[in-house]
Structure formats: C-alpha cells, structure tokens
C-alpha cells in the first residue's frame, strides 16, 4: 500500500508540473499572437508618467482599469497593469456585420477590407481574500476596449452615421490634434470616453506571487526583477538591456513594465517577478521589441497550505521545480514610422 501511495503521489506531482508548464507556454503563445498585431506598445514611462510635451497627465494607467474605474473585481489593491498596447483587428471584405458585408459599406473604403483599433491590457491579479473560483496565488487577466464599425453615411449631413458594430464602452478615437507632429505622443495622451463596463477575462491561473525579496533571501539573485532603466532605483538586478540584450551596447533603452512606481504602491503584489515585460521604444525603422516573462506556481494544485509554498535557502531546488517559467520575444512593427512619429 505504501508503494502504491508513493507511486500515485509522484505521478500527481509530475502531472501538476507538466500542466503548469503547458499552461504557462500556452498563455505566452496567446500574448505573443496578440502582440504580433500591435501597432504601439507602452513602455514604462508612457504607462505610468506620460510625456512632458503633451497636456499634463500621469500616463495611460489613469485611463485604464483599475485606476480609471474598477472593472470586474480589478481595483488598485489587487490588480497591476503589466502590458498595454494598441492593436488592430482585421475584418475581411466578405465578413458580415449587421447584415451588411464589410466590403459593401458605402463610403470611401467601399470594397475594401477593414481594421478596427483596440486597446489591450494584461494584468497580474491576486485576490486579497481567498476566492472560490481562483487559486490563492495570482492569475493573469486580459482587458480589451475596441472601436466599432460605422454604417453607410447618413443622407442628412447634420446627422452622424450610425454604427453597424458599436464600440465598446469607454472607447474613444485618437485625437491627433493634441500632438499633430507625433502620433506616439498622441497615443500616450489618449483619454477614454465614459466608464468601462466590460469584464477582465482570465487568461491563466496559478501564477506565482512570490516577491523578489524572498528569492533574494534564498540566494536566488538570478530571479530578481530587472530594473525598469539604468538609474534611479535600488533594486539589485540587471536592467532590461543587460538581461535581454534588447538595447544597443553601452546604452539603456529597454524599460521594464510595470515600472517601479506601480510595483511599490500596489499591495499585495509589490515587487512581483512572475509577470513583466521589457519594452524597447520604436526605433528609426518603426520597430519595437518586447520580451515577456512569465512564471507559474503549481504547488497550490497539490495542497492548500501556503506555508508549504514558501521558498528558503533549504528548499530552493524542490520549490523551483514547481515554478515553471518561460519567456517570449516579439518584434512589433506597427504603423508608427520611426522616432519622429
């Protein structure tokens, strides 16, 4: 009986490890496919501090949940925006919306395919109290707010055309007049319209919530969180350029999202290391490179005692074997034509 129990226990342990690894990889693949449609990815400065050359604001974070308005349980106490970007969704001319083929909409683009722009944000979420639905560690959520499809022009020039497909609540089209010489700065100063009502959908659960200080105390400095830039921080870790090789030699251009200013003010997820991205700004060829890192935690699948999930100097290898990690790098070539746009 002891042998059977031992075999069953070992088999279950291996199964949860494999399941977690597969889920982490599947989530990264999904995020990578999303990023391949991106036209602009917010770096640390644009996410949190905005640009001094546009009207005063504190970055795109004030226009997205949870700082704009709480959505589906996402609030500043349990929900951190990690990766935010604009993408375009493709519609074939043969696709039908509101009973009309996309290519038959009577306007200047009649007969053509269409694209809709949408803002996508990925979050790290940890419930402050145990949830009956989700694990006791963290999970990743995805939020999207997208534009609609306008119908044929209204015969009355004083009446705006109606939508065949309504935009999501809160969506607002770009106001390029804010910064007419820079599309990038216009996107950085984008503001929403009204309150969001759509949900934040969970992409994957069982994401590690171990703070970087626990790994450092256990002697695992190689798992430390990378710096958001080369200066102005006290974290003991290489910056994104040194860790990923994204920036040019001798210079620091890649920034970490979320930035320190978010991680130090968002309990219970301060200094999280399980979900972050290193983002390079758009270069002269209009290209940006994004590296996304993700780490899971399979231990809550085995038992419900958080004390057994803690890592220390005496159990680093067994604990790390239950924390699968992976990363993916995506080259984003958007519609922004280089540094001047």
SEGU-770337 format. One record per residue (C-alpha): y, z, x; residue number from 1. Coordinates in nm, 3 decimals. Layout:
residues N
Y; Z; X; NUM;
...
end
This chain:
residues 341
0.000; 0.000; 0.000; 1;
0.240; 0.082; 0.286; 2;
0.170; -0.257; 0.442; 3;
0.236; -0.438; 0.114; 4;
0.559; -0.246; 0.058; 5;
0.672; -0.322; 0.414; 6;
0.599; -0.694; 0.372; 7;
0.781; -0.706; 0.040; 8;
1.081; -0.520; 0.185; 9;
1.102; -0.754; 0.485; 10;
1.071; -1.057; 0.259; 11;
1.351; -0.931; 0.034; 12;
1.574; -0.862; 0.333; 13;
1.525; -1.211; 0.466; 14;
1.588; -1.363; 0.123; 15;
1.924; -1.191; 0.081; 16;
2.028; -1.302; 0.430; 17;
1.937; -1.663; 0.355; 18;
2.102; -1.653; 0.012; 19;
2.426; -1.519; 0.155; 20;
2.429; -1.777; 0.434; 21;
2.372; -2.059; 0.186; 22;
2.647; -1.933; -0.046; 23;
2.895; -1.898; 0.241; 24;
2.825; -2.254; 0.356; 25;
2.845; -2.393; 0.002; 26;
3.180; -2.220; -0.052; 27;
3.317; -2.362; 0.275; 28;
3.196; -2.710; 0.180; 29;
3.379; -2.682; -0.152; 30;
3.700; -2.566; 0.015; 31;
3.672; -2.848; 0.271; 32;
3.635; -3.109; -0.005; 33;
3.941; -2.960; -0.175; 34;
4.142; -2.977; 0.147; 35;
4.047; -3.340; 0.204; 36;
4.259; -3.424; -0.099; 37;
4.553; -3.213; 0.021; 38;
4.894; -3.361; 0.090; 39;
5.053; -3.041; 0.219; 40;
4.917; -2.703; 0.333; 41;
5.142; -2.396; 0.351; 42;
5.145; -2.224; 0.689; 43;
5.218; -1.853; 0.738; 44;
5.597; -1.894; 0.732; 45;
5.603; -2.117; 0.424; 46;
5.360; -1.892; 0.238; 47;
5.549; -1.572; 0.298; 48;
5.903; -1.620; 0.426; 49;
6.029; -1.961; 0.320; 50;
6.283; -2.161; 0.523; 51;
6.640; -2.066; 0.604; 52;
6.762; -2.419; 0.536; 53;
6.673; -2.405; 0.165; 54;
6.805; -2.171; -0.106; 55;
6.715; -1.809; -0.038; 56;
6.357; -1.723; -0.134; 57;
6.064; -1.534; 0.011; 58;
5.822; -1.823; 0.033; 59;
5.575; -1.981; -0.202; 60;
5.398; -1.646; -0.256; 61;
5.665; -1.542; -0.508; 62;
5.580; -1.850; -0.720; 63;
5.204; -1.792; -0.739; 64;
4.985; -1.510; -0.871; 65;
4.984; -1.218; -0.828; 66;
5.347; -1.190; -0.716; 67;
5.485; -1.420; -0.988; 68;
5.275; -1.275; -1.268; 69;
4.931; -1.115; -1.280; 70;
4.655; -1.355; -1.388; 71;
4.305; -1.257; -1.497; 72;
4.291; -0.929; -1.304; 73;
4.470; -1.059; -0.994; 74;
4.752; -0.822; -0.900; 75;
4.925; -0.723; -0.573; 76;
4.690; -0.427; -0.534; 77;
4.365; -0.620; -0.521; 78;
4.436; -0.992; -0.469; 79;
4.559; -1.164; -0.150; 80;
4.660; -1.533; -0.140; 81;
4.490; -1.683; 0.166; 82;
4.516; -2.060; 0.144; 83;
4.771; -2.255; -0.062; 84;
4.817; -2.630; -0.070; 85;
4.922; -2.927; -0.281; 86;
4.660; -3.190; -0.358; 87;
4.638; -3.500; -0.570; 88;
4.371; -3.565; -0.830; 89;
4.258; -3.923; -0.875; 90;
4.217; -4.098; -1.212; 91;
4.060; -4.444; -1.227; 92;
4.237; -4.700; -1.444; 93;
3.924; -4.710; -1.664; 94;
3.930; -4.335; -1.730; 95;
4.029; -4.243; -2.084; 96;
4.279; -3.969; -2.170; 97;
4.391; -3.906; -2.528; 98;
4.205; -4.216; -2.642; 99;
4.401; -4.443; -2.405; 100;
4.274; -4.590; -2.081; 101;
4.476; -4.483; -1.778; 102;
4.541; -4.845; -1.687; 103;
4.672; -4.925; -2.038; 104;
4.956; -4.674; -2.040; 105;
5.264; -4.889; -2.092; 106;
5.503; -4.805; -1.812; 107;
5.592; -4.923; -1.462; 108;
5.241; -4.834; -1.340; 109;
5.052; -5.015; -1.617; 110;
4.718; -5.148; -1.493; 111;
4.705; -4.909; -1.201; 112;
4.505; -4.602; -1.105; 113;
4.687; -4.268; -1.129; 114;
4.723; -3.948; -0.932; 115;
4.814; -3.605; -1.058; 116;
4.958; -3.342; -0.826; 117;
4.837; -2.984; -0.842; 118;
4.891; -2.662; -0.653; 119;
4.568; -2.489; -0.541; 120;
4.546; -2.133; -0.411; 121;
4.241; -1.949; -0.279; 122;
4.238; -1.568; -0.295; 123;
4.046; -1.279; -0.147; 124;
3.987; -1.033; -0.433; 125;
3.850; -0.679; -0.431; 126;
3.844; -0.467; -0.744; 127;
3.994; -0.119; -0.689; 128;
3.723; 0.028; -0.914; 129;
3.363; -0.098; -0.943; 130;
3.328; -0.399; -1.169; 131;
3.027; -0.455; -1.397; 132;
3.045; -0.825; -1.316; 133;
3.118; -0.850; -0.943; 134;
2.995; -0.681; -0.627; 135;
3.151; -0.369; -0.474; 136;
3.273; -0.571; -0.177; 137;
3.504; -0.873; -0.212; 138;
3.496; -1.220; -0.364; 139;
3.692; -1.546; -0.338; 140;
3.885; -1.685; -0.634; 141;
4.041; -2.025; -0.690; 142;
4.359; -2.091; -0.889; 143;
4.498; -2.433; -0.981; 144;
4.807; -2.543; -1.170; 145;
4.833; -2.918; -1.227; 146;
5.065; -3.178; -1.374; 147;
4.995; -3.377; -1.691; 148;
4.987; -3.749; -1.777; 149;
5.285; -3.890; -1.964; 150;
5.219; -4.123; -2.255; 151;
5.393; -4.454; -2.331; 152;
5.775; -4.445; -2.326; 153;
5.935; -4.333; -2.650; 154;
6.127; -4.613; -2.830; 155;
6.415; -4.371; -2.873; 156;
6.578; -4.342; -2.526; 157;
6.712; -4.000; -2.621; 158;
6.361; -3.862; -2.682; 159;
6.143; -3.792; -2.379; 160;
5.789; -3.935; -2.384; 161;
5.507; -3.709; -2.492; 162;
5.211; -3.613; -2.276; 163;
4.865; -3.764; -2.315; 164;
4.740; -3.477; -2.099; 165;
4.958; -3.166; -2.098; 166;
5.050; -3.000; -1.768; 167;
4.916; -2.652; -1.703; 168;
5.127; -2.351; -1.795; 169;
5.373; -2.281; -1.516; 170;
5.364; -2.628; -1.362; 171;
5.696; -2.770; -1.251; 172;
5.755; -3.105; -1.086; 173;
5.910; -3.120; -0.740; 174;
6.287; -3.107; -0.722; 175;
6.357; -3.324; -0.418; 176;
6.731; -3.280; -0.466; 177;
6.700; -2.927; -0.327; 178;
6.647; -3.072; 0.018; 179;
6.677; -3.452; -0.011; 180;
6.619; -3.512; 0.360; 181;
6.296; -3.310; 0.381; 182;
6.003; -3.334; 0.143; 183;
5.843; -3.043; 0.326; 184;
6.133; -2.809; 0.267; 185;
6.145; -2.913; -0.097; 186;
5.779; -2.814; -0.132; 187;
5.845; -2.485; 0.045; 188;
6.117; -2.404; -0.208; 189;
5.917; -2.514; -0.514; 190;
5.951; -2.286; -0.817; 191;
5.721; -2.252; -1.116; 192;
5.819; -2.304; -1.479; 193;
5.728; -2.017; -1.708; 194;
5.430; -1.782; -1.682; 195;
5.078; -1.881; -1.585; 196;
4.806; -1.830; -1.842; 197;
4.504; -1.996; -1.675; 198;
4.230; -1.793; -1.510; 199;
4.145; -1.747; -1.145; 200;
3.789; -1.875; -1.119; 201;
3.546; -1.701; -0.883; 202;
3.410; -1.935; -0.617; 203;
3.174; -1.697; -0.436; 204;
3.094; -1.325; -0.442; 205;
2.960; -1.083; -0.177; 206;
3.239; -1.144; 0.073; 207;
3.275; -0.882; 0.346; 208;
3.561; -0.635; 0.307; 209;
3.524; -0.459; 0.643; 210;
3.868; -0.407; 0.804; 211;
3.927; -0.530; 1.158; 212;
3.974; -0.171; 1.279; 213;
3.607; -0.095; 1.202; 214;
3.490; -0.387; 1.416; 215;
3.722; -0.286; 1.698; 216;
3.598; 0.075; 1.685; 217;
3.241; -0.055; 1.709; 218;
3.332; -0.256; 2.020; 219;
3.323; -0.593; 1.842; 220;
3.662; -0.725; 1.953; 221;
3.539; -1.084; 1.921; 222;
3.554; -1.045; 1.541; 223;
3.915; -0.930; 1.548; 224;
4.160; -1.110; 1.326; 225;
4.356; -1.382; 1.511; 226;
4.731; -1.349; 1.535; 227;
4.949; -1.547; 1.298; 228;
5.156; -1.656; 1.601; 229;
5.203; -1.576; 1.968; 230;
5.455; -1.293; 1.928; 231;
5.583; -1.019; 1.702; 232;
5.253; -0.847; 1.629; 233;
5.049; -0.553; 1.758; 234;
4.703; -0.677; 1.665; 235;
4.470; -0.703; 1.965; 236;
4.330; -1.052; 1.925; 237;
4.391; -1.409; 2.041; 238;
4.628; -1.619; 1.836; 239;
4.507; -1.910; 1.625; 240;
4.570; -2.160; 1.904; 241;
4.365; -1.964; 2.156; 242;
4.083; -1.904; 1.909; 243;
4.055; -2.252; 1.765; 244;
4.221; -2.480; 2.019; 245;
4.430; -2.633; 1.741; 246;
4.768; -2.614; 1.911; 247;
4.887; -2.802; 2.220; 248;
4.817; -2.648; 2.559; 249;
5.077; -2.393; 2.659; 250;
5.234; -2.370; 2.312; 251;
5.158; -2.183; 1.993; 252;
5.183; -2.392; 1.678; 253;
4.889; -2.284; 1.462; 254;
4.966; -1.995; 1.228; 255;
4.726; -1.764; 1.050; 256;
4.728; -1.735; 0.674; 257;
4.755; -1.485; 0.525; 258;
5.033; -1.361; 0.756; 259;
5.065; -1.003; 0.877; 260;
5.340; -0.930; 0.626; 261;
5.090; -0.978; 0.343; 262;
4.791; -0.808; 0.503; 263;
4.982; -0.490; 0.590; 264;
5.108; -0.440; 0.234; 265;
4.807; -0.527; 0.019; 266;
4.555; -0.239; -0.011; 267;
4.258; -0.222; -0.026; 268;
4.239; -0.539; 0.185; 269;
4.463; -0.457; 0.481; 270;
4.378; -0.646; 0.800; 271;
4.082; -0.819; 0.640; 272;
3.893; -1.053; 0.870; 273;
3.646; -1.213; 0.631; 274;
3.858; -1.496; 0.489; 275;
4.151; -1.657; 0.668; 276;
4.274; -1.995; 0.785; 277;
4.454; -2.127; 1.093; 278;
4.704; -2.394; 0.990; 279;
4.894; -2.632; 1.217; 280;
5.222; -2.779; 1.093; 281;
5.247; -3.151; 1.025; 282;
5.276; -3.350; 1.347; 283;
5.468; -3.671; 1.412; 284;
5.180; -3.873; 1.263; 285;
5.193; -3.676; 0.939; 286;
4.869; -3.490; 1.012; 287;
4.788; -3.121; 0.985; 288;
4.467; -2.946; 1.093; 289;
4.325; -2.649; 0.904; 290;
4.038; -2.428; 1.016; 291;
3.894; -2.195; 0.751; 292;
3.674; -1.897; 0.844; 293;
3.455; -1.704; 0.604; 294;
3.218; -1.407; 0.634; 295;
2.987; -1.262; 0.372; 296;
2.806; -0.930; 0.330; 297;
2.450; -0.934; 0.197; 298;
2.394; -0.557; 0.212; 299;
2.521; -0.483; -0.142; 300;
2.240; -0.706; -0.268; 301;
1.988; -0.462; -0.119; 302;
2.134; -0.128; -0.226; 303;
2.437; 0.023; -0.397; 304;
2.528; 0.282; -0.134; 305;
2.847; 0.175; 0.052; 306;
2.771; 0.426; 0.329; 307;
2.482; 0.205; 0.442; 308;
2.713; -0.096; 0.476; 309;
2.942; 0.063; 0.735; 310;
2.933; -0.066; 1.089; 311;
2.949; 0.151; 1.401; 312;
2.856; 0.141; 1.768; 313;
2.494; 0.231; 1.695; 314;
2.410; -0.035; 1.437; 315;
2.616; -0.343; 1.528; 316;
2.333; -0.595; 1.556; 317;
2.145; -0.500; 1.236; 318;
2.474; -0.488; 1.045; 319;
2.595; -0.823; 1.176; 320;
2.266; -0.988; 1.079; 321;
2.359; -0.914; 0.717; 322;
2.711; -1.055; 0.761; 323;
2.673; -1.434; 0.785; 324;
2.985; -1.617; 0.896; 325;
3.087; -1.981; 0.923; 326;
3.397; -2.195; 0.966; 327;
3.504; -2.548; 0.891; 328;
3.785; -2.764; 1.029; 329;
3.961; -3.025; 0.817; 330;
4.221; -3.279; 0.927; 331;
4.471; -3.314; 0.644; 332;
4.657; -3.643; 0.636; 333;
4.898; -3.613; 0.348; 334;
5.188; -3.804; 0.206; 335;
5.445; -3.636; 0.429; 336;
5.546; -3.874; 0.702; 337;
5.585; -3.658; 1.009; 338;
5.821; -3.388; 1.131; 339;
6.134; -3.530; 0.973; 340;
5.999; -3.531; 0.617; 341;
end
